[in-house]
């Protein structure tokens, strides 16, 4: 490991598994920049006044948010500053691209996969769909009534296979999450 190599803290997991919350805690604790696909989508939703947009356009915005996230990630990997990036990265669509970026930039990666059970994911997803805490552009209140979407909510998302170790972080019960243990591992990673 070379101290001058770019460092990336990458967080993935199913929707409603706590990725955004965790990424913000890490960024705050270590004074690091944080980027996520949902945050990018929300800026796009607001900028394009999403309420009158067609469903296809809204779905395309999801894809575009990942393209923008990759653009930001590529730029960050040219910097000596460690970066936190989180998103619902599906292995089939993201493994090769992320592996290539890591390799091309000689990046060192601390990869966290937020693991939780199906019941917790569904419960959280439904709770946030009816709360005021989530941007309406995500259309969670509509998605929670889509049986196929809800059945696939947990199953379609597995850890990425990007050639680095996976730190599986159990977020099933937020009250039992050991952030300090994780922070210690991240601190050791950042010091290398």
Backbone as JSON Lines, residues from 0, in Angstrom:
{"i":0,"aa":"X","n":[0.83,-1.18,0.0],"ca":[0.0,0.0,0.0],"c":[0.88,1.25,0.0]}
{"i":1,"aa":"X","n":[0.56,2.17,-0.86],"ca":[1.33,3.4,-0.99],"c":[0.53,4.54,-0.4]}
{"i":2,"aa":"X","n":[1.15,5.31,0.5],"ca":[0.45,6.42,1.16],"c":[-0.08,7.44,0.17]}
{"i":3,"aa":"X","n":[0.54,7.54,-1.01],"ca":[0.13,8.53,-2.0],"c":[-0.99,8.06,-2.91]}
{"i":4,"aa":"X","n":[-1.33,6.78,-2.85],"ca":[-2.43,6.29,-3.69],"c":[-3.75,6.89,-3.23]}
{"i":5,"aa":"X","n":[-4.66,7.16,-4.18],"ca":[-5.97,7.68,-3.78],"c":[-6.71,6.65,-2.93]}
{"i":6,"aa":"X","n":[-7.46,7.16,-1.97],"ca":[-8.22,6.27,-1.08],"c":[-9.71,6.52,-1.26]}
{"i":7,"aa":"X","n":[-10.43,5.43,-1.35],"ca":[-11.87,5.48,-1.54],"c":[-12.55,4.63,-0.49]}
{"i":8,"aa":"X","n":[-13.54,5.21,0.17],"ca":[-14.43,4.45,1.05],"c":[-15.72,4.3,0.26]}
{"i":9,"aa":"X","n":[-15.99,3.08,-0.17],"ca":[-17.13,2.78,-1.03],"c":[-18.18,2.05,-0.22]}
{"i":10,"aa":"X","n":[-19.42,2.52,-0.3],"ca":[-20.52,1.93,0.47],"c":[-21.64,1.54,-0.49]}
{"i":11,"aa":"X","n":[-22.08,0.28,-0.39],"ca":[-23.22,-0.16,-1.19],"c":[-24.15,-0.99,-0.31]}
{"i":12,"aa":"X","n":[-25.27,-1.36,-0.89],"ca":[-26.26,-2.16,-0.18],"c":[-27.63,-1.91,-0.77]}
{"i":13,"aa":"X","n":[-28.61,-2.66,-0.33],"ca":[-29.98,-2.49,-0.84],"c":[-30.54,-1.12,-0.47]}
{"i":14,"aa":"X","n":[-31.58,-0.7,-1.17],"ca":[-32.28,0.52,-0.76],"c":[-32.72,0.39,0.7]}
{"i":15,"aa":"X","n":[-32.66,1.49,1.42],"ca":[-33.12,1.57,2.82],"c":[-32.26,0.73,3.77]}
{"i":16,"aa":"X","n":[-31.02,0.45,3.39],"ca":[-30.15,-0.33,4.28],"c":[-29.27,0.55,5.15]}
{"i":17,"aa":"X","n":[-29.34,1.87,4.97],"ca":[-28.59,2.79,5.82],"c":[-27.32,3.35,5.18]}
{"i":18,"aa":"X","n":[-27.18,3.22,3.87],"ca":[-25.97,3.67,3.18],"c":[-25.72,5.17,3.34]}
{"i":19,"aa":"X","n":[-26.75,5.96,3.1],"ca":[-26.6,7.41,3.16],"c":[-26.3,7.86,4.59]}
{"i":20,"aa":"X","n":[-27.01,7.32,5.54],"ca":[-26.78,7.66,6.94],"c":[-25.35,7.31,7.35]}
{"i":21,"aa":"X","n":[-24.91,6.12,6.97],"ca":[-23.56,5.69,7.31],"c":[-22.51,6.56,6.62]}
{"i":22,"aa":"X","n":[-22.72,6.86,5.34],"ca":[-21.73,7.66,4.61],"c":[-21.58,9.04,5.23]}
{"i":23,"aa":"X","n":[-22.67,9.63,5.66],"ca":[-22.6,10.94,6.3],"c":[-21.87,10.88,7.64]}
{"i":24,"aa":"X","n":[-22.09,9.8,8.41],"ca":[-21.4,9.64,9.69],"c":[-19.9,9.51,9.47]}
{"i":25,"aa":"X","n":[-19.52,8.73,8.46],"ca":[-18.09,8.54,8.16],"c":[-17.47,9.85,7.7]}
{"i":26,"aa":"X","n":[-18.16,10.53,6.79],"ca":[-17.65,11.81,6.26],"c":[-17.47,12.82,7.39]}
{"i":27,"aa":"X","n":[-18.44,12.88,8.29],"ca":[-18.35,13.82,9.41],"c":[-17.22,13.44,10.36]}
{"i":28,"aa":"X","n":[-17.12,12.19,10.68],"ca":[-16.11,11.72,11.63],"c":[-14.69,11.99,11.13]}
{"i":29,"aa":"X","n":[-14.47,11.79,9.81],"ca":[-13.11,11.9,9.26],"c":[-12.91,13.14,8.39]}
{"i":30,"aa":"X","n":[-13.89,14.04,8.39],"ca":[-13.81,15.28,7.61],"c":[-13.47,14.99,6.14]}
{"i":31,"aa":"X","n":[-14.28,14.13,5.53],"ca":[-14.09,13.73,4.14],"c":[-15.27,14.15,3.28]}
{"i":32,"aa":"X","n":[-15.02,14.39,2.0],"ca":[-16.15,14.66,1.1],"c":[-16.95,13.37,0.87]}
{"i":33,"aa":"X","n":[-18.25,13.53,0.69],"ca":[-19.12,12.38,0.46],"c":[-20.02,12.67,-0.74]}
{"i":34,"aa":"X","n":[-20.18,11.66,-1.58],"ca":[-21.02,11.77,-2.77],"c":[-21.9,10.52,-2.86]}
{"i":35,"aa":"X","n":[-23.14,10.73,-3.29],"ca":[-24.05,9.6,-3.45],"c":[-25.01,9.81,-4.6]}
{"i":36,"aa":"X","n":[-25.45,8.71,-5.17],"ca":[-26.33,8.79,-6.33],"c":[-27.67,9.46,-6.0]}
{"i":37,"aa":"X","n":[-28.22,9.19,-4.82],"ca":[-29.5,9.81,-4.46],"c":[-29.38,11.32,-4.32]}
{"i":38,"aa":"X","n":[-28.29,11.78,-3.72],"ca":[-28.09,13.23,-3.57],"c":[-28.0,13.91,-4.93]}
{"i":39,"aa":"X","n":[-27.31,13.26,-5.86],"ca":[-27.21,13.81,-7.22],"c":[-28.58,13.84,-7.89]}
{"i":40,"aa":"X","n":[-29.34,12.75,-7.72],"ca":[-30.7,12.7,-8.29],"c":[-31.56,13.84,-7.75]}
{"i":41,"aa":"X","n":[-31.45,14.1,-6.46],"ca":[-32.28,15.14,-5.85],"c":[-31.96,16.52,-6.4]}
{"i":42,"aa":"X","n":[-30.7,16.79,-6.67],"ca":[-30.32,18.07,-7.29],"c":[-30.93,18.14,-8.69]}
{"i":43,"aa":"X","n":[-30.86,17.02,-9.42],"ca":[-31.44,16.99,-10.76],"c":[-32.96,17.17,-10.72]}
{"i":44,"aa":"X","n":[-33.62,16.48,-9.78],"ca":[-35.07,16.61,-9.65],"c":[-35.46,18.07,-9.44]}
{"i":45,"aa":"X","n":[-34.77,18.73,-8.52],"ca":[-35.09,20.12,-8.22],"c":[-34.78,21.03,-9.41]}
{"i":46,"aa":"X","n":[-33.64,20.8,-10.03],"ca":[-33.24,21.65,-11.15],"c":[-34.15,21.52,-12.36]}
{"i":47,"aa":"X","n":[-34.71,20.33,-12.55],"ca":[-35.58,20.1,-13.71],"c":[-37.06,20.17,-13.35]}
{"i":48,"aa":"X","n":[-37.35,20.56,-12.13],"ca":[-38.74,20.65,-11.67],"c":[-39.49,19.36,-12.03]}
{"i":49,"aa":"X","n":[-39.11,18.28,-11.37],"ca":[-39.49,16.91,-11.67],"c":[-40.98,16.62,-11.72]}
{"i":50,"aa":"X","n":[-41.81,17.42,-11.07],"ca":[-43.22,17.05,-10.9],"c":[-43.98,16.85,-12.2]}
{"i":51,"aa":"X","n":[-43.56,17.48,-13.28],"ca":[-44.29,17.29,-14.54],"c":[-43.59,16.35,-15.5]}
{"i":52,"aa":"X","n":[-42.52,15.72,-15.06],"ca":[-41.74,14.88,-15.96],"c":[-42.35,13.49,-16.12]}
{"i":53,"aa":"X","n":[-42.19,12.92,-17.3],"ca":[-42.68,11.58,-17.59],"c":[-41.89,10.54,-16.79]}
{"i":54,"aa":"X","n":[-42.51,9.39,-16.55],"ca":[-41.88,8.3,-15.79],"c":[-40.54,7.88,-16.42]}
{"i":55,"aa":"X","n":[-40.49,7.78,-17.73],"ca":[-39.24,7.39,-18.41],"c":[-38.14,8.41,-18.13]}
{"i":56,"aa":"X","n":[-38.49,9.68,-18.15],"ca":[-37.5,10.72,-17.88],"c":[-36.97,10.58,-16.45]}
{"i":57,"aa":"X","n":[-37.85,10.3,-15.51],"ca":[-37.43,10.12,-14.12],"c":[-36.51,8.91,-13.98]}
{"i":58,"aa":"X","n":[-36.81,7.82,-14.69],"ca":[-35.93,6.64,-14.65],"c":[-34.59,6.96,-15.29]}
{"i":59,"aa":"X","n":[-34.62,7.7,-16.39],"ca":[-33.38,8.1,-17.05],"c":[-32.53,8.97,-16.13]}
{"i":60,"aa":"X","n":[-33.18,9.76,-15.28],"ca":[-32.44,10.59,-14.33],"c":[-31.68,9.72,-13.34]}
{"i":61,"aa":"X","n":[-32.25,8.58,-12.99],"ca":[-31.56,7.64,-12.11],"c":[-30.27,7.15,-12.75]}
{"i":62,"aa":"X","n":[-30.35,6.77,-14.01],"ca":[-29.16,6.32,-14.73],"c":[-28.16,7.45,-14.86]}
{"i":63,"aa":"X","n":[-28.65,8.64,-15.17],"ca":[-27.77,9.79,-15.33],"c":[-27.08,10.14,-14.02]}
{"i":64,"aa":"X","n":[-27.78,9.96,-12.9],"ca":[-27.16,10.26,-11.61],"c":[-25.95,9.36,-11.37]}
{"i":65,"aa":"X","n":[-26.02,8.11,-11.81],"ca":[-24.86,7.22,-11.66],"c":[-23.73,7.64,-12.59]}
{"i":66,"aa":"X","n":[-24.07,8.11,-13.8],"ca":[-23.02,8.6,-14.7],"c":[-22.31,9.81,-14.08]}
{"i":67,"aa":"X","n":[-23.08,10.7,-13.48],"ca":[-22.48,11.85,-12.8],"c":[-21.66,11.42,-11.59]}
{"i":68,"aa":"X","n":[-22.15,10.43,-10.86],"ca":[-21.41,9.91,-9.71],"c":[-20.07,9.32,-10.17]}
{"i":69,"aa":"X","n":[-20.09,8.59,-11.27],"ca":[-18.83,8.04,-11.81],"c":[-17.89,9.16,-12.26]}
{"i":70,"aa":"X","n":[-18.43,10.2,-12.82],"ca":[-17.61,11.34,-13.22],"c":[-16.92,11.96,-12.0]}
{"i":71,"aa":"X","n":[-17.69,12.17,-10.95],"ca":[-17.15,12.73,-9.7],"c":[-16.11,11.77,-9.12]}
{"i":72,"aa":"X","n":[-16.44,10.48,-9.1],"ca":[-15.53,9.48,-8.55],"c":[-14.2,9.47,-9.31]}
{"i":73,"aa":"X","n":[-14.26,9.51,-10.63],"ca":[-13.03,9.52,-11.44],"c":[-12.18,10.74,-11.09]}
{"i":74,"aa":"X","n":[-12.82,11.87,-10.93],"ca":[-12.11,13.09,-10.56],"c":[-11.49,12.96,-9.17]}
{"i":75,"aa":"X","n":[-12.25,12.42,-8.23],"ca":[-11.75,12.26,-6.85],"c":[-10.57,11.31,-6.8]}
{"i":76,"aa":"X","n":[-10.57,10.3,-7.65],"ca":[-9.47,9.33,-7.64],"c":[-8.18,9.91,-8.21]}
{"i":77,"aa":"X","n":[-8.24,11.12,-8.72],"ca":[-7.03,11.82,-9.18],"c":[-6.46,12.7,-8.06]}
{"i":78,"aa":"X","n":[-7.14,12.7,-6.93],"ca":[-6.79,13.57,-5.81],"c":[-6.22,12.75,-4.65]}
{"i":79,"aa":"X","n":[-5.34,13.36,-3.86],"ca":[-4.82,12.64,-2.69],"c":[-5.79,12.62,-1.51]}
{"i":80,"aa":"X","n":[-6.93,13.29,-1.65],"ca":[-7.91,13.34,-0.56],"c":[-8.8,12.11,-0.62]}
{"i":81,"aa":"X","n":[-8.94,11.42,0.49],"ca":[-9.84,10.27,0.55],"c":[-11.28,10.75,0.34]}
{"i":82,"aa":"X","n":[-12.07,9.89,-0.27],"ca":[-13.45,10.25,-0.61],"c":[-14.39,9.13,-0.2]}
{"i":83,"aa":"X","n":[-15.59,9.5,0.23],"ca":[-16.65,8.54,0.55],"c":[-17.68,8.59,-0.58]}
{"i":84,"aa":"X","n":[-17.99,7.43,-1.15],"ca":[-18.98,7.34,-2.22],"c":[-19.96,6.24,-1.85]}
{"i":85,"aa":"X","n":[-21.25,6.56,-1.96],"ca":[-22.26,5.55,-1.64],"c":[-23.33,5.5,-2.72]}
{"i":86,"aa":"X","n":[-23.86,4.31,-2.9],"ca":[-24.95,4.15,-3.86],"c":[-25.45,2.72,-3.87]}
{"i":87,"aa":"X","n":[-26.57,2.54,-4.51],"ca":[-27.17,1.22,-4.66],"c":[-26.54,0.59,-5.91]}
{"i":88,"aa":"X","n":[-25.27,0.22,-5.79],"ca":[-24.51,-0.31,-6.92],"c":[-24.89,-1.77,-7.17]}
{"i":89,"aa":"X","n":[-25.52,-2.03,-8.3],"ca":[-25.88,-3.39,-8.67],"c":[-24.65,-4.06,-9.27]}
{"i":90,"aa":"X","n":[-24.26,-5.24,-8.78],"ca":[-23.05,-5.89,-9.28],"c":[-23.02,-6.08,-10.8]}
{"i":91,"aa":"X","n":[-24.12,-6.5,-11.4],"ca":[-24.14,-6.76,-12.85],"c":[-23.78,-5.52,-13.65]}
{"i":92,"aa":"X","n":[-24.13,-4.35,-13.17],"ca":[-23.93,-3.12,-13.93],"c":[-22.69,-2.34,-13.48]}
{"i":93,"aa":"X","n":[-22.13,-2.69,-12.33],"ca":[-21.07,-1.84,-11.76],"c":[-19.74,-2.53,-11.49]}
{"i":94,"aa":"X","n":[-19.72,-3.85,-11.36],"ca":[-18.47,-4.54,-11.01],"c":[-17.3,-4.14,-11.9]}
{"i":95,"aa":"X","n":[-17.45,-4.32,-13.19],"ca":[-16.32,-4.09,-14.11],"c":[-15.91,-2.63,-14.14]}
{"i":96,"aa":"X","n":[-16.88,-1.76,-14.13],"ca":[-16.56,-0.33,-14.22],"c":[-15.78,0.14,-12.99]}
{"i":97,"aa":"X","n":[-16.23,-0.28,-11.82],"ca":[-15.54,0.12,-10.6],"c":[-14.16,-0.54,-10.52]}
{"i":98,"aa":"X","n":[-14.06,-1.82,-10.89],"ca":[-12.76,-2.5,-10.9],"c":[-11.78,-1.77,-11.81]}
{"i":99,"aa":"X","n":[-12.24,-1.35,-12.96],"ca":[-11.38,-0.64,-13.9],"c":[-10.91,0.69,-13.31]}
{"i":100,"aa":"X","n":[-11.83,1.43,-12.69],"ca":[-11.44,2.72,-12.09],"c":[-10.43,2.53,-10.97]}
{"i":101,"aa":"X","n":[-10.62,1.5,-10.17],"ca":[-9.68,1.22,-9.08],"c":[-8.3,0.91,-9.67]}
{"i":102,"aa":"X","n":[-8.28,0.05,-10.66],"ca":[-7.02,-0.35,-11.28],"c":[-6.32,0.81,-11.98]}
{"i":103,"aa":"X","n":[-7.05,1.54,-12.8],"ca":[-6.46,2.65,-13.56],"c":[-5.88,3.74,-12.66]}
{"i":104,"aa":"X","n":[-6.43,3.89,-11.47],"ca":[-5.99,4.96,-10.56],"c":[-5.15,4.44,-9.4]}
{"i":105,"aa":"X","n":[-4.84,3.15,-9.4],"ca":[-4.1,2.52,-8.29],"c":[-4.72,2.89,-6.95]}
{"i":106,"aa":"X","n":[-6.05,2.89,-6.93],"ca":[-6.77,3.31,-5.73],"c":[-6.79,2.21,-4.68]}
{"i":107,"aa":"X","n":[-6.78,2.65,-3.44],"ca":[-6.96,1.75,-2.31],"c":[-8.4,1.93,-1.84]}
{"i":108,"aa":"X","n":[-9.07,0.81,-1.61],"ca":[-10.51,0.87,-1.34],"c":[-10.85,0.17,-0.04]}
{"i":109,"aa":"X","n":[-11.63,0.87,0.77],"ca":[-12.26,0.27,1.94],"c":[-13.72,0.13,1.55]}
{"i":110,"aa":"X","n":[-14.15,-1.1,1.32],"ca":[-15.49,-1.35,0.79],"c":[-16.41,-1.87,1.89]}
{"i":111,"aa":"X","n":[-17.5,-1.15,2.08],"ca":[-18.5,-1.51,3.09],"c":[-19.79,-1.91,2.39]}
{"i":112,"aa":"X","n":[-20.3,-3.07,2.74],"ca":[-21.6,-3.5,2.23],"c":[-22.57,-3.5,3.4]}
{"i":113,"aa":"X","n":[-23.61,-2.68,3.3],"ca":[-24.63,-2.61,4.35],"c":[-25.58,-3.8,4.17]}
{"i":114,"aa":"X","n":[-25.48,-4.73,5.09],"ca":[-26.31,-5.93,5.01],"c":[-27.41,-5.83,6.05]}
{"i":115,"aa":"X","n":[-28.6,-6.21,5.62],"ca":[-29.74,-6.25,6.52],"c":[-30.7,-7.3,6.01]}
{"i":116,"aa":"X","n":[-31.69,-7.63,6.79],"ca":[-32.63,-8.64,6.31],"c":[-33.78,-8.01,5.52]}
{"i":117,"aa":"X","n":[-34.5,-8.85,4.83],"ca":[-35.57,-8.4,3.94],"c":[-36.64,-7.62,4.7]}
{"i":118,"aa":"X","n":[-37.0,-8.11,5.86],"ca":[-38.06,-7.46,6.64],"c":[-37.68,-6.04,7.03]}
{"i":119,"aa":"X","n":[-36.44,-5.86,7.46],"ca":[-35.98,-4.52,7.86],"c":[-35.95,-3.57,6.67]}
{"i":120,"aa":"X","n":[-35.47,-4.05,5.52],"ca":[-35.43,-3.22,4.31],"c":[-36.83,-2.79,3.91]}
{"i":121,"aa":"X","n":[-37.75,-3.75,3.86],"ca":[-39.13,-3.42,3.46],"c":[-39.78,-2.44,4.43]}
{"i":122,"aa":"X","n":[-39.58,-2.67,5.73],"ca":[-40.17,-1.8,6.74],"c":[-39.63,-0.37,6.61]}
{"i":123,"aa":"X","n":[-38.3,-0.24,6.5],"ca":[-37.69,1.09,6.37],"c":[-38.11,1.78,5.07]}
{"i":124,"aa":"X","n":[-38.16,1.0,3.99],"ca":[-38.54,1.58,2.71],"c":[-39.96,2.16,2.8]}
{"i":125,"aa":"X","n":[-40.87,1.4,3.37],"ca":[-42.25,1.87,3.51],"c":[-42.35,3.07,4.45]}
{"i":126,"aa":"X","n":[-41.59,3.04,5.54],"ca":[-41.61,4.16,6.5],"c":[-41.12,5.45,5.84]}
{"i":127,"aa":"X","n":[-40.02,5.35,5.1],"ca":[-39.5,6.57,4.48],"c":[-40.37,7.02,3.3]}
{"i":128,"aa":"X","n":[-41.09,6.09,2.69],"ca":[-41.97,6.44,1.57],"c":[-43.11,7.36,2.02]}
{"i":129,"aa":"X","n":[-43.55,7.21,3.26],"ca":[-44.66,8.02,3.74],"c":[-44.2,9.16,4.66]}
{"i":130,"aa":"X","n":[-42.9,9.25,4.85],"ca":[-42.38,10.33,5.7],"c":[-42.04,11.55,4.85]}
{"i":131,"aa":"X","n":[-41.72,12.62,5.49],"ca":[-41.29,13.83,4.79],"c":[-39.77,13.92,4.69]}
{"i":132,"aa":"X","n":[-39.08,12.86,5.05],"ca":[-37.62,12.9,5.09],"c":[-36.97,12.57,3.75]}
{"i":133,"aa":"X","n":[-37.72,12.08,2.81],"ca":[-37.17,11.63,1.53],"c":[-37.73,12.49,0.41]}
{"i":134,"aa":"X","n":[-36.89,12.85,-0.54],"ca":[-37.3,13.67,-1.68],"c":[-38.4,12.94,-2.46]}
{"i":135,"aa":"X","n":[-39.46,13.63,-2.78],"ca":[-40.59,13.02,-3.48],"c":[-40.22,12.53,-4.88]}
{"i":136,"aa":"X","n":[-39.17,13.08,-5.46],"ca":[-38.74,12.66,-6.79],"c":[-38.34,11.2,-6.87]}
{"i":137,"aa":"X","n":[-37.99,10.6,-5.74],"ca":[-37.62,9.18,-5.74],"c":[-38.84,8.29,-5.99]}
{"i":138,"aa":"X","n":[-40.03,8.83,-5.78],"ca":[-41.28,8.12,-6.04],"c":[-41.43,6.86,-5.18]}
{"i":139,"aa":"X","n":[-40.87,6.88,-3.96],"ca":[-40.96,5.72,-3.08],"c":[-42.41,5.37,-2.73]}
{"i":140,"aa":"X","n":[-43.26,6.39,-2.59],"ca":[-44.66,6.13,-2.25],"c":[-45.37,5.35,-3.36]}
{"i":141,"aa":"X","n":[-44.92,5.53,-4.59],"ca":[-45.48,4.77,-5.72],"c":[-44.84,3.39,-5.76]}
{"i":142,"aa":"X","n":[-43.54,3.34,-5.59],"ca":[-42.8,2.07,-5.68],"c":[-43.25,1.07,-4.61]}
{"i":143,"aa":"X","n":[-43.64,1.56,-3.43],"ca":[-43.99,0.63,-2.35],"c":[-45.26,-0.16,-2.67]}
{"i":144,"aa":"X","n":[-46.03,0.27,-3.68],"ca":[-47.22,-0.47,-4.1],"c":[-46.96,-1.37,-5.3]}
{"i":145,"aa":"X","n":[-45.72,-1.37,-5.78],"ca":[-45.32,-2.21,-6.91],"c":[-44.79,-3.53,-6.34]}
{"i":146,"aa":"X","n":[-45.59,-4.59,-6.48],"ca":[-45.24,-5.88,-5.86],"c":[-43.89,-6.41,-6.36]}
{"i":147,"aa":"X","n":[-43.65,-6.31,-7.65],"ca":[-42.39,-6.82,-8.21],"c":[-41.2,-6.04,-7.64]}
{"i":148,"aa":"X","n":[-41.34,-4.72,-7.58],"ca":[-40.27,-3.89,-7.02],"c":[-39.99,-4.29,-5.57]}
{"i":149,"aa":"X","n":[-41.04,-4.43,-4.79],"ca":[-40.87,-4.75,-3.37],"c":[-40.29,-6.16,-3.19]}
{"i":150,"aa":"X","n":[-40.66,-7.1,-4.04],"ca":[-40.11,-8.46,-3.94],"c":[-38.61,-8.45,-4.26]}
{"i":151,"aa":"X","n":[-38.22,-7.61,-5.2],"ca":[-36.81,-7.56,-5.61],"c":[-35.98,-6.58,-4.79]}
{"i":152,"aa":"X","n":[-36.61,-5.83,-3.94],"ca":[-35.93,-4.78,-3.17],"c":[-34.65,-5.28,-2.52]}
{"i":153,"aa":"X","n":[-34.7,-6.44,-1.93],"ca":[-33.56,-6.97,-1.2],"c":[-32.74,-7.95,-2.04]}
{"i":154,"aa":"X","n":[-33.39,-8.8,-2.82],"ca":[-32.69,-9.88,-3.52],"c":[-31.75,-9.42,-4.61]}
{"i":155,"aa":"X","n":[-32.11,-8.36,-5.32],"ca":[-31.3,-7.97,-6.48],"c":[-29.98,-7.33,-6.1]}
{"i":156,"aa":"X","n":[-29.83,-6.93,-4.88],"ca":[-28.62,-6.23,-4.5],"c":[-27.74,-7.11,-3.62]}
{"i":157,"aa":"X","n":[-26.59,-7.43,-4.14],"ca":[-25.59,-8.22,-3.41],"c":[-24.29,-7.43,-3.41]}
{"i":158,"aa":"X","n":[-23.31,-7.85,-2.61],"ca":[-22.04,-7.12,-2.61],"c":[-21.39,-7.1,-3.99]}
{"i":159,"aa":"X","n":[-20.69,-6.03,-4.25],"ca":[-19.92,-5.93,-5.49],"c":[-18.75,-6.9,-5.43]}
{"i":160,"aa":"X","n":[-18.32,-7.33,-6.6],"ca":[-17.13,-8.17,-6.72],"c":[-16.11,-7.35,-7.49]}
{"i":161,"aa":"X","n":[-15.3,-6.59,-6.73],"ca":[-14.39,-5.62,-7.36],"c":[-12.93,-5.87,-6.99]}
{"i":162,"aa":"X","n":[-12.64,-7.04,-6.49],"ca":[-11.26,-7.4,-6.2],"c":[-10.7,-6.83,-4.91]}
{"i":163,"aa":"X","n":[-11.57,-6.4,-4.01],"ca":[-11.13,-5.9,-2.7],"c":[-11.94,-6.62,-1.61]}
{"i":164,"aa":"X","n":[-11.42,-6.58,-0.4],"ca":[-12.15,-7.18,0.72],"c":[-13.45,-6.42,0.97]}
{"i":165,"aa":"X","n":[-14.43,-7.15,1.44],"ca":[-15.74,-6.56,1.75],"c":[-15.9,-6.55,3.26]}
{"i":166,"aa":"X","n":[-16.17,-5.38,3.8],"ca":[-16.51,-5.27,5.23],"c":[-18.03,-5.25,5.29]}
{"i":167,"aa":"X","n":[-18.62,-6.36,5.72],"ca":[-20.08,-6.43,5.8],"c":[-20.52,-5.82,7.11]}
{"i":168,"aa":"X","n":[-21.36,-4.82,6.98],"ca":[-21.81,-4.03,8.12],"c":[-23.3,-4.3,8.33]}
{"i":169,"aa":"X","n":[-23.63,-4.96,9.42],"ca":[-25.02,-5.35,9.68],"c":[-25.82,-4.15,10.18]}
{"i":170,"aa":"X","n":[-26.77,-3.71,9.38],"ca":[-27.59,-2.55,9.73],"c":[-29.03,-2.95,10.04]}
{"i":171,"aa":"X","n":[-29.25,-4.23,10.34],"ca":[-30.61,-4.7,10.61],"c":[-31.25,-3.94,11.76]}
{"i":172,"aa":"X","n":[-30.5,-3.75,12.83],"ca":[-31.0,-3.02,14.0],"c":[-30.05,-1.85,14.26]}
{"i":173,"aa":"X","n":[-30.48,-0.64,13.88],"ca":[-29.62,0.53,14.02],"c":[-29.18,0.76,15.47]}
{"i":174,"aa":"X","n":[-29.98,0.29,16.41],"ca":[-29.64,0.45,17.82],"c":[-28.46,-0.41,18.25]}
{"i":175,"aa":"X","n":[-28.13,-1.44,17.48],"ca":[-27.03,-2.34,17.82],"c":[-25.81,-2.15,16.93]}
{"i":176,"aa":"X","n":[-25.85,-1.17,16.06],"ca":[-24.73,-0.94,15.13],"c":[-23.52,-0.44,15.91]}
{"i":177,"aa":"X","n":[-22.37,-1.06,15.66],"ca":[-21.13,-0.67,16.33],"c":[-20.32,0.23,15.41]}
{"i":178,"aa":"X","n":[-20.63,1.53,15.42],"ca":[-19.92,2.48,14.57],"c":[-18.46,2.61,14.98]}
{"i":179,"aa":"X","n":[-18.17,2.54,16.28],"ca":[-16.8,2.74,16.74],"c":[-15.85,1.68,16.18]}
{"i":180,"aa":"X","n":[-16.3,0.45,16.11],"ca":[-15.47,-0.62,15.54],"c":[-15.18,-0.32,14.07]}
{"i":181,"aa":"X","n":[-16.21,0.1,13.35],"ca":[-16.03,0.46,11.95],"c":[-15.1,1.66,11.81]}
{"i":182,"aa":"X","n":[-15.31,2.68,12.62],"ca":[-14.47,3.88,12.55],"c":[-13.0,3.55,12.82]}
{"i":183,"aa":"X","n":[-12.76,2.62,13.72],"ca":[-11.38,2.21,14.01],"c":[-10.75,1.58,12.77]}
{"i":184,"aa":"X","n":[-11.49,0.73,12.08],"ca":[-10.98,0.1,10.85],"c":[-10.73,1.14,9.76]}
{"i":185,"aa":"X","n":[-11.65,2.09,9.65],"ca":[-11.47,3.14,8.64],"c":[-10.26,4.01,8.98]}
{"i":186,"aa":"X","n":[-10.11,4.34,10.24],"ca":[-8.96,5.14,10.68],"c":[-7.66,4.44,10.31]}
{"i":187,"aa":"X","n":[-7.58,3.13,10.55],"ca":[-6.39,2.36,10.19],"c":[-6.17,2.37,8.68]}
{"i":188,"aa":"X","n":[-7.24,2.27,7.93],"ca":[-7.15,2.32,6.46],"c":[-6.61,3.66,5.99]}
{"i":189,"aa":"X","n":[-7.12,4.72,6.56],"ca":[-6.71,6.07,6.13],"c":[-5.26,6.39,6.5]}
{"i":190,"aa":"X","n":[-4.76,5.77,7.57],"ca":[-3.39,6.01,8.02],"c":[-2.35,5.29,7.17]}
{"i":191,"aa":"X","n":[-2.76,4.25,6.46],"ca":[-1.79,3.46,5.67],"c":[-1.18,4.26,4.56]}
